């Protein structure tokens, strides 16, 4: 309909230049601050200035790259905010994680606190809350190093999404920071999901081919850090030809975003393709798992991931799957012995090719599934 926003997701094969650590049990993106107030500075510093003590250290991680075909109306929030223009657009979307791997909390506090520089925060009308202005910068380069696309200079609400795997075991177990009291715990990360407004680079006029996506955080050093040489990350992405038709010929695509808080193995939305198709020996038994904590263990996970195995070279709907799994070793009645990681065994199809999908139990939830194949 004219004036409405319509979107279709198409998976993009990606090659990651930098391996990102996994993440621990996720928490709600809008969880209230729980164990500290703005005056609690025992493990934090005001991120707008340094007093010579311990400092945070931010480093970006790009994940879950997808291409979206979307039509924007002239009155769309993202058009009025300058992220894109009205009409049919092609967008390169992705999640951006910002772990704080430093020795101190990144602490910003209340955006409306007295004494703040007037241009430090802006009120996001699309999100209806305050953002740290110009926190992230996204650009796309061709393989010769020429810039071919640029994202809207992204402002962020910085908060505790979840603990970052591989950090100290004595990290606080509860979130502290949110949009009203902004910051990131030392050893925690902020997740800015690909479904959020303006979280993309517009690639409508970019030709098919191989490119490098760059994400920078805190490029203008608005917040004090212990180091700044790890504030950018690159990911190699392959942009395929633009599909024909409004749905790109993908009439049944389980990687499309879900319309609500869909849950469970049976849903046919909100899945992510794990790389390119794999090969196997027809008729052989294959095991794919990220179920550390079960016996025998295979791979490692965080959060509550699920796995779906599809025959052939593309994502499949539930009715066509070879196998799927949610909890690989549940305890009695889902009790405390339940491990939420996944493990699936299937028979290699006659084609000798299969595709792995992963997804959070609740669509849109944060998770990691670092699987092994046997």
ABEGO torsion letter per residue (X at the ends): XBGBBBBBBBBBBBBBABBBBBBBBBBBAABBBAABBAABAAABBBAABBAGBBBBBBBBBBBGBBBBBBBBBAABAAAAAGABBBEBBBBBBBBBBBBBABABBBBAEBAABBGBBAAABBBBAAAGBBBBBGABBBBBBBAAGBBABBBBBBBBBBBBABBBBGBBAABBABBABBAABBEBBBGBBBBBBAABBGBBBBAAABBBEBBBBBBBBGAAGABBBABAAAABBBBBBBBBBBBBEAAGGBABBAABBBABBBBEAABABGBBBBEBBBBBBBGBBBBBBBABGBOBBBEBBBEBBBBBBBBEABBBBAAABABBBBBABBBBGGBAABBABBBBBBBBBAAGBBBBBBBBABBGBBBBBBBBBX
